[in-house]
Amino acid sequence: MSADWFAEHGGGVRAAADRWGRPPEDWLDLSTGINPHGWPVPALAPDVWRRLPEPDDGLEDLARAWAGAPATAGCLMLPGTQAAIQSLPGLRAPGTVAVPYPGYGEHARRWRDAGHTVVAMSAHRLPALAEQVDALVWVQPNNPTGEWLPRAALLDARQRLAARGGWLIVDEAFLDDPDLSLAPYCGEPGLLVLRSLGKTFGLAGVRAGALLGPPALCLALSEKLGPWAMSGPARAVAALALADQAWQRGNRRRLAISRERLQALLERHRLPAAGHTDLFVYCRTPRARRIADHLARQAILVRGFDDPPALRFGLPGEESEWRRLERALADSPSLY
Ligand SMILES: Cc1ncc(COP(=O)(O)O)c(C=O)c1O
């Protein structure tokens, strides 16, 4: 963890433990948007561990069906969508790329690292930027702000970009509603959709995600990542989780209820939501750092942002965790 712990990636419990002098097992980690009640992973067949992963195991078809993508769309399974975020910029000649700001910082960083010029974008600039840039990234819903763009606006941007050989990359890492995804349009030129199993399935550790898009592009990325990029156990777990539609339906309902509960809890402590997904609540507050410090002293880790000052709270899991967050916020009313 750097000197500025506040605005680091979420999930750094060990580093927080060092910094605040509390052992890792004491921490309630609300700094990520990972489902605390993830898909229950069963024991895997011994062969899955022993054999090399096989690319014709049917996982891509399952992923297309899960995402609602047409059979003609390209699909590349990934060791987390991060793998595509890192490698896609290398598949284009340096140009200009718009990325959402505030947003998931890895997009801007990786395009910049690959020699592209990065333009920070707020949602209302989508139509204008789609006429100007070579590639445009949108996170739907956006992390951390929870903003949504209408599907029609994104499809219009796709058309404008594709007319000039450009790309629209829609990062749906936090999206779990088949009716809102752009995946059904995958296969159309210039549209790339990222889906993750890390967030709503609560399987961030296994590293599993998918790129849906033009088949030639999926092939080019696959060649860049090399053979066996996603492990056999990750492919086996992903196949079972993607096929488990009953769990997915129940999970959607449970997450929506938990998120409403978290939003109400935060509101009671004068932290109204400025935005949300079903996996986190985003609160704008000038006292973001002070509140994050106060919570960290009680071994509760949240994700902070400086510009604008804000906090992102992931969902507590167990009842005791909900009570702990409530107590910690009630503990120091003068802060808020
Ligand atoms: C918006 C967004 N996209 C993609 C990722 C990468 O997730 P994964 O590699 O686990 O799929 C993250 C991780 O936090 C994220 O916030």
The ligand as a MOL file (V3000), in Angstrom:
LIG
                    3D

  0  0  0     0  0            999 V3000
M  V30 BEGIN CTAB
M  V30 COUNTS 16 16 0 0 0
M  V30 BEGIN ATOM
M  V30 1 C -15.2060 -1.5640 -13.6580 0
M  V30 2 C -14.2840 -2.7280 -13.5120 0
M  V30 3 N -13.9940 -3.4470 -14.5880 0
M  V30 4 C -13.1680 -4.5140 -14.5160 0
M  V30 5 C -12.5860 -4.8710 -13.3260 0
M  V30 6 C -11.6730 -6.0760 -13.3060 0
M  V30 7 O -12.3580 -7.1600 -12.7470 0
M  V30 8 P -11.9850 -8.6880 -13.0540 0
M  V30 9 O -10.6190 -8.7010 -13.6560 0
M  V30 10 O -12.0440 -9.3870 -11.7610 0
M  V30 11 O -13.0160 -9.1930 -14.0280 0
M  V30 12 C -12.8580 -4.1430 -12.1720 0
M  V30 13 C -12.2300 -4.5150 -10.8840 0
M  V30 14 O -12.4480 -3.9250 -9.8630 0
M  V30 15 C -13.7290 -3.0410 -12.2750 0
M  V30 16 O -14.0340 -2.3020 -11.2050 0
M  V30 END ATOM
M  V30 BEGIN BOND
M  V30 1 1 1 2
M  V30 2 1 2 3
M  V30 3 2 2 15
M  V30 4 2 3 4
M  V30 5 1 4 5
M  V30 6 1 5 6
M  V30 7 2 5 12
M  V30 8 1 6 7
M  V30 9 1 7 8
M  V30 10 2 8 9
M  V30 11 1 8 10
M  V30 12 1 8 11
M  V30 13 1 12 13
M  V30 14 1 12 15
M  V30 15 2 13 14
M  V30 16 1 15 16
M  V30 END BOND
M  V30 END CTAB
M  END
